[in-house]
Amino acid sequence: MKTQMTNRGSGKMYLKRLKTLRIKAGLKQTEIAEILGKQQTVYSRYERGFQTILLNFLVKLADFYNTSTDYILNRTNKINPYSNDNI
């Protein structure tokens, strides 16, 4: 499986799917940053891999996009979230 999560020099993860999901939803970085209660520049660093995203923000984005954290982290190609039956 070809990974979209790579390290960018400083050991931070580049999560390409964050940007892909945002664009697919037709949203701007400022709108997602507002959902997270962060500045746009901070969110931009998450997308570009220059800052590690905190777990609570990752979960919040997975819920917002109706997907799983595994999908965002490129651990699965299944975009649909897990059902509550599997938890």
C-alpha positions in Angstrom: 0.0 0.0 0.0 1.4 3.4 -1.0 1.4 5.7 2.0 0.3 9.3 2.0 1.6 9.8 5.5 5.2 10.7 5.5 7.7 12.4 7.7 8.9 15.8 6.8 12.4 16.3 8.2 11.3 17.2 11.7 9.6 13.8 12.4 6.1 15.3 12.0 3.4 13.5 10.0 2.2 14.8 6.7 -1.5 13.9 6.5 -2.5 14.4 2.9 -6.0 13.2 3.6 -6.7 16.2 5.9 -6.4 18.5 2.9 -8.3 16.1 0.6 -11.2 15.8 2.9 -11.4 19.6 3.4 -11.3 20.3 -0.3 -13.9 17.6 -1.0 -16.2 19.2 1.6 -15.7 22.6 -0.2 -14.2 24.2 2.9 -11.4 26.7 3.5 -8.6 26.2 6.1 -10.1 29.1 8.1 -13.4 27.2 8.4 -11.8 24.0 9.7 -9.5 26.0 12.0 -12.6 27.7 13.5 -14.2 24.3 14.1 -11.1 23.3 16.0 -10.8 26.6 17.8 -7.4 27.2 16.2 -5.9 29.9 14.0 -5.7 29.1 10.3 -1.9 29.1 10.4 -1.9 26.3 13.0 -4.3 24.3 10.9 -2.2 24.9 7.8 0.8 23.4 9.7 -1.3 20.3 10.5 -2.1 19.8 6.8 1.5 20.4 5.7 3.1 18.2 8.4 5.0 21.0 10.1 3.1 20.5 13.4 1.7 17.3 14.9 -2.1 17.3 15.2 -3.3 16.5 18.7 -5.4 13.4 19.2 -8.5 15.3 20.3 -8.4 17.4 17.1 -7.9 14.3 14.9 -10.9 12.6 16.5 -13.0 15.8 16.1 -12.1 16.0 12.4 -12.9 12.3 11.9 -16.3 12.9 13.4 -16.8 16.1 11.4 -16.0 14.3 8.1 -17.9 11.2 9.1 -14.8 9.0 8.7 -12.3 7.2 11.0 -9.1 8.4 12.4 -7.6 5.3 10.6 -8.7 6.7 7.3 -7.1 10.1 8.0 -3.9 8.4 9.2 -3.9 6.3 6.0 -4.2 3.0 7.9 -7.2 2.0 5.8 -8.7 3.0 2.5 -12.3 2.6 3.8 -13.6 6.1 4.1 -16.7 5.0 6.1 -16.4 5.1 9.8 -16.6 2.0 12.0 -20.0 1.1 13.2 -20.7 1.3 16.9 -21.3 -2.5 16.8 -17.5 -3.0 16.4 -16.6 -0.9 19.4 
